[in-house]
Amino acid sequence: MWMIPEQNQSWVSEFILLGFSSDPMTNNILFILFLLIYLSSVMGNGLIILLICLDNQLHTPMYFFLCILAMLDMGYVTTTMPQMLVNLLAHSKTISFSGCWMQMYVFSALGITECTLFVVMAYDRYVAICYPLRYTVILNWGLCIRLAAGSLVCGFLSALLHTFFTMSLPYCGPNKVNHYFCEGPSVRSLACMDTHFIEIVDLVLSVFVVVTPISLIVASYIYIAMAIMKIKSSQARFKAFSTCASHLTVVTFFYGPASYIYMRPNSNFSPEQDKQISLFYNTFTALLNPVVYSLRNKDIKRAFLKVMANGRMDL
């Protein structure tokens, strides 16, 4: 049974983030590696945003949602990596209770928003391929803005529940978090009470923010595949499939690790393994997204060359 602790219970005022290693030499190497990854992620996603804003031909629903995805990825890595980089070099690896609360909330909010946005992007591909002549009529700018705003509202409200239930637990004993940031399951494992009820709440929430979006994305691509198979031209079929390949790749990279972290029983909690998996869907996904979308996208390449050419002319 979930009970509120006594008022005179001693509470933890700060947490210690153990990170990846206690060896200074290893931490120095990791600092350089993660700094390069962080800067590449920010610059790559920043370039995607810049190109979409500057090129009028990219002012379409698909690129509008891609621009928002790039913004979320920039926020996603910035929520965790600067703190991790500081801790790799600093002797003190503490984070205040309120700082941990805020980091967990913002990280969860951006992550859940991204989950919802992937569904919106799948719907965009569904309309583009199944109703190409009515694409801009169905996905008008008013609807696009409402879908984007709805994703943000869903993300930030859902994250509030997750963070509130996790951080309202009594933390009165050990305060060493075996992670590089305040991720829910890692922090919750330090609570000095039975967390079974909170785990059930988190599982129910995960069904809504992970299983439901995945189901909707799969349903969208079933209809897309059926529509593509009706296309007679093999070249046209390949082009239609290629427009979806980038989205499917990014969805797989993101949902696979995230599902493992948030939808498995707490008894399977493995701190070292969780750190590596979290690093993948938090850091490497944000780094890979610009690469995946730019390498397979002729419009992005054309916009980049156009901006470079205009830059040379200005010089």
C-alpha positions as CSV (number, residue, x, y, z in Angstrom):
1,M,0.0,0.0,0.0
2,W,1.3,3.5,-0.9
3,M,1.6,5.6,2.2
4,I,2.9,9.1,2.7
5,P,5.9,9.2,5.0
6,E,5.9,11.0,8.4
7,Q,6.7,14.7,8.3
8,N,9.8,14.2,10.5
9,Q,11.2,11.7,8.0
10,S,14.7,12.9,6.8
11,W,14.7,13.8,3.1
12,V,17.5,13.8,0.6
13,S,18.3,17.3,-0.5
14,E,20.6,16.4,-3.4
15,F,21.6,13.5,-5.5
16,I,25.0,12.3,-6.7
17,L,25.2,11.3,-10.4
18,L,27.8,8.5,-10.6
19,G,28.1,8.7,-14.4
20,F,30.2,6.2,-16.3
21,S,33.5,5.9,-14.6
22,S,35.4,7.1,-11.5
23,D,38.8,7.0,-13.4
24,P,39.9,10.6,-14.3
25,M,41.7,9.5,-17.5
26,T,38.6,7.6,-18.8
27,N,36.4,10.6,-17.9
28,N,38.7,13.0,-19.9
29,I,38.4,10.7,-23.0
30,L,34.6,10.5,-22.5
31,F,34.4,14.3,-22.1
32,I,36.0,14.8,-25.5
33,L,33.9,12.1,-27.2
34,F,30.6,13.3,-25.7
35,L,31.5,17.0,-26.4
36,L,32.0,16.2,-30.0
37,I,28.7,14.2,-30.1
38,Y,26.8,17.0,-28.4
39,L,28.2,19.8,-30.7
40,S,27.5,17.7,-33.8
41,S,23.9,17.0,-32.6
42,V,23.2,20.7,-32.0
43,M,24.8,21.9,-35.2
44,G,23.2,19.1,-37.3
45,N,19.7,19.8,-36.0
46,G,20.3,23.5,-36.1
47,L,21.3,23.2,-39.8
48,I,18.1,21.3,-40.5
49,I,16.1,24.1,-38.8
50,L,18.0,26.8,-40.7
51,L,17.6,25.2,-44.1
52,I,13.8,24.7,-43.6
53,C,13.3,28.3,-42.5
54,L,15.4,29.8,-45.3
55,D,14.1,27.7,-48.2
56,N,10.5,28.5,-49.3
57,Q,10.3,25.2,-51.1
58,L,10.6,23.4,-47.8
59,H,7.7,25.2,-46.3
60,T,5.4,22.2,-46.4
61,P,3.8,20.1,-43.7
62,M,6.4,17.4,-43.9
63,Y,9.3,19.8,-43.3
64,F,7.3,21.8,-40.7
65,F,7.1,18.6,-38.6
66,L,10.8,17.8,-39.3
67,C,11.8,21.2,-38.1
68,I,9.9,20.6,-34.8
69,L,11.6,17.2,-34.5
70,A,15.0,18.9,-34.8
71,M,14.1,21.5,-32.1
72,L,13.0,18.7,-29.8
73,D,16.2,16.8,-30.4
74,M,18.3,19.9,-29.6
75,G,16.3,20.4,-26.4
76,Y,16.5,16.7,-25.6
77,V,20.4,16.5,-25.6
78,T,20.8,19.9,-24.0
79,T,18.7,18.7,-21.0
80,T,21.2,16.0,-20.1
81,M,24.5,16.3,-21.9
82,P,25.8,19.7,-20.5
83,Q,25.3,18.4,-17.0
84,M,27.0,15.1,-17.9
85,L,30.0,17.0,-19.4
86,V,30.4,19.1,-16.3
87,N,30.3,16.0,-14.1
88,L,33.0,14.2,-16.2
89,L,35.5,16.9,-15.2
90,A,34.2,18.1,-11.8
91,H,35.1,16.5,-8.5
92,S,31.5,17.1,-7.2
93,K,28.8,15.3,-9.2
94,T,25.9,16.5,-7.2
95,I,22.5,17.8,-8.5
96,S,20.0,19.4,-6.2
97,F,16.6,17.8,-5.6
98,S,14.8,20.6,-7.5
99,G,17.4,20.4,-10.3
100,C,16.8,16.6,-10.6
101,W,13.1,17.2,-10.6
102,M,13.4,19.8,-13.4
103,Q,15.8,17.7,-15.5
104,M,13.5,14.6,-15.2
105,Y,10.4,16.7,-16.1
106,V,11.9,18.5,-19.1
107,F,13.6,15.3,-20.4
108,S,10.3,13.3,-20.1
109,A,8.2,16.1,-21.6
110,L,10.4,16.4,-24.7
111,G,10.6,12.6,-25.0
112,I,6.8,12.1,-24.8
113,T,6.3,15.0,-27.2
114,E,8.6,13.4,-29.7
115,C,6.7,10.1,-29.3
116,T,3.5,11.9,-30.2
117,L,5.1,13.9,-33.0
118,F,6.2,10.6,-34.7
119,V,2.5,9.7,-34.9
120,V,1.8,13.0,-36.5
121,M,4.7,12.5,-39.0
122,A,3.3,9.0,-39.8
123,Y,-0.1,10.6,-40.5
124,D,1.6,13.2,-42.7
125,R,3.2,10.3,-44.8
126,Y,-0.2,8.5,-44.9
127,V,-2.0,11.5,-46.3
128,A,0.8,12.3,-48.8
129,I,0.8,8.8,-50.2
130,C,-2.8,7.8,-50.0
131,Y,-4.3,11.2,-50.8
132,P,-1.6,13.0,-52.8
133,L,-4.0,15.3,-54.7
134,R,-5.6,16.5,-51.4
135,Y,-2.4,16.6,-49.4
136,T,-2.2,20.3,-48.8
137,V,-6.0,20.6,-48.4
138,I,-6.2,18.0,-45.7
139,L,-3.0,19.0,-43.9
140,N,-3.5,22.7,-44.1
141,W,-1.4,25.0,-41.9
142,G,-4.1,25.4,-39.3
143,L,-4.3,21.6,-38.8
144,C,-0.5,21.4,-38.8
145,I,-0.2,23.9,-36.0
146,R,-2.9,22.2,-34.0
147,L,-1.2,18.8,-34.3
148,A,2.1,20.3,-33.2
149,A,0.5,22.1,-30.3
150,G,-1.4,19.0,-29.3
151,S,1.9,17.0,-29.3
152,L,3.5,19.6,-26.9
153,V,0.5,19.6,-24.6
154,C,0.3,15.8,-24.5
155,G,4.1,15.6,-23.8
156,F,4.3,18.2,-21.0
157,L,1.1,17.1,-19.2
158,S,2.0,13.4,-19.3
159,A,5.5,14.2,-18.1
160,L,4.1,16.1,-15.2
161,L,2.3,13.0,-13.9
162,H,5.4,10.8,-14.3
163,T,7.7,13.3,-12.6
164,F,5.3,14.1,-9.8
165,F,4.7,10.5,-8.8
166,T,8.4,9.7,-9.0
167,M,9.7,12.7,-7.1
168,S,7.0,12.7,-4.5
169,L,8.4,9.4,-3.2
170,P,10.4,9.6,0.1
171,Y,14.1,9.6,-0.5
172,C,15.7,9.2,2.9
173,G,18.6,6.9,2.4
174,P,21.2,6.6,-0.3
175,N,21.4,9.4,-2.7
176,K,23.8,8.0,-5.3
177,V,22.1,7.7,-8.7
178,N,23.9,5.1,-10.9
179,H,23.2,7.1,-14.1
180,Y,24.5,10.2,-15.9
181,F,21.2,12.1,-15.5
182,C,18.0,11.9,-13.4
183,E,16.1,9.3,-15.3
184,G,12.9,8.1,-13.6
185,P,13.6,4.4,-13.0
186,S,17.2,5.1,-11.8
187,V,16.0,7.7,-9.3
188,R,13.0,5.7,-8.2
189,S,15.2,2.8,-7.2
190,L,16.5,4.9,-4.3
191,A,13.1,5.5,-2.7
192,C,12.8,4.2,0.8
193,M,9.4,2.6,0.4
194,D,7.6,0.2,-1.8
195,T,7.3,1.6,-5.3
196,H,4.9,-1.0,-6.7
197,F,2.0,1.5,-7.1
198,I,4.2,4.0,-8.9
199,E,5.5,1.3,-11.2
200,I,1.9,0.5,-12.1
201,V,1.1,4.2,-12.8
202,D,4.2,4.4,-14.9
203,L,3.3,1.3,-16.9
204,V,-0.2,2.6,-17.6
205,L,1.3,5.9,-18.7
206,S,3.8,4.1,-20.9
207,V,1.0,2.3,-22.6
208,F,-0.5,5.6,-23.6
209,V,2.8,7.3,-24.7
210,V,4.6,4.3,-26.2
211,V,2.3,1.4,-27.1
212,T,-0.5,3.6,-28.5
213,P,1.7,5.7,-30.7
214,I,3.5,2.6,-32.0
215,S,0.1,1.0,-32.8
216,L,-1.0,4.1,-34.7
217,I,2.3,4.3,-36.6
218,V,2.0,0.6,-37.6
219,A,-1.6,1.1,-38.7
220,S,-0.6,4.2,-40.8
221,Y,2.2,2.2,-42.5
222,I,-0.1,-0.7,-43.2
223,Y,-2.4,1.6,-45.2
224,I,0.6,3.2,-46.8
225,A,2.0,-0.2,-47.9
226,M,-1.4,-1.1,-49.3
227,A,-1.5,2.1,-51.3
228,I,2.1,1.7,-52.6
229,M,1.4,-1.8,-53.8
230,K,-1.3,-0.5,-56.0
231,I,1.1,1.8,-57.9
232,K,2.0,0.2,-61.2
233,S,5.3,1.9,-61.8
234,S,8.2,0.3,-59.9
235,Q,10.1,3.6,-59.9
236,A,7.1,5.4,-58.4
237,R,6.8,2.6,-55.8
238,F,10.5,3.0,-54.8
239,K,10.1,6.7,-54.5
240,A,7.1,6.3,-52.3
241,F,8.9,3.8,-50.1
242,S,12.0,6.0,-49.8
243,T,10.0,8.9,-48.5
244,C,8.9,6.7,-45.6
245,A,12.3,5.1,-45.0
246,S,13.8,8.0,-43.0
247,H,10.8,8.2,-40.7
248,L,10.8,4.5,-40.0
249,T,14.5,4.4,-39.3
250,V,14.3,7.2,-36.8
251,V,11.2,5.7,-35.1
252,T,13.0,2.4,-34.7
253,F,16.1,4.0,-33.2
254,F,13.9,5.9,-30.7
255,Y,11.2,3.6,-29.7
256,G,13.3,0.4,-29.3
257,P,15.5,1.6,-26.5
258,A,12.8,3.8,-24.9
259,S,10.4,0.9,-24.7
260,Y,12.9,-1.3,-23.0
261,I,13.7,1.4,-20.3
262,Y,10.2,2.3,-19.4
263,M,8.1,-0.8,-20.1
264,R,10.1,-3.6,-18.4
265,P,9.5,-4.7,-14.8
266,N,11.6,-3.0,-12.1
267,S,13.0,-6.4,-11.1
268,N,14.9,-6.3,-14.4
269,F,16.6,-3.0,-13.5
270,S,20.2,-3.1,-14.6
271,P,22.0,0.3,-14.0
272,E,25.0,-0.2,-16.2
273,Q,22.9,-1.6,-19.1
274,D,20.3,1.2,-18.7
275,K,23.0,3.9,-18.9
276,Q,24.2,2.5,-22.3
277,I,20.6,2.2,-23.7
278,S,19.6,5.6,-22.4
279,L,22.7,7.1,-24.1
280,F,21.6,5.6,-27.4
281,Y,18.1,6.9,-27.5
282,N,18.9,10.2,-25.8
283,T,22.2,11.1,-27.5
284,F,22.8,9.1,-30.6
285,T,19.3,9.4,-31.9
286,A,19.6,13.2,-31.9
287,L,22.9,12.8,-33.7
288,L,21.6,10.4,-36.3
289,N,18.3,12.2,-37.1
290,P,19.9,15.0,-39.2
291,V,22.1,12.4,-40.9
292,V,19.3,10.1,-41.8
293,Y,17.0,12.8,-43.1
294,S,19.7,14.7,-45.0
295,L,21.4,11.8,-46.7
296,R,18.2,10.4,-48.1
297,N,16.6,13.7,-48.9
298,K,17.2,15.5,-52.1
299,D,15.3,18.6,-51.0
300,I,17.5,19.1,-48.0
301,K,20.7,18.6,-50.1
302,R,19.4,21.1,-52.7
303,A,18.5,23.6,-50.0
304,F,22.0,23.2,-48.4
305,L,23.8,23.8,-51.8
306,K,21.5,26.8,-52.4
307,V,22.4,28.4,-49.1
308,M,26.1,27.7,-49.7
309,A,26.0,29.2,-53.2
310,N,24.2,32.3,-51.8
311,G,26.9,32.6,-49.1
312,R,29.7,32.5,-51.7
313,M,27.9,35.2,-53.7
314,D,27.6,37.5,-50.7
315,L,31.3,37.1,-50.1
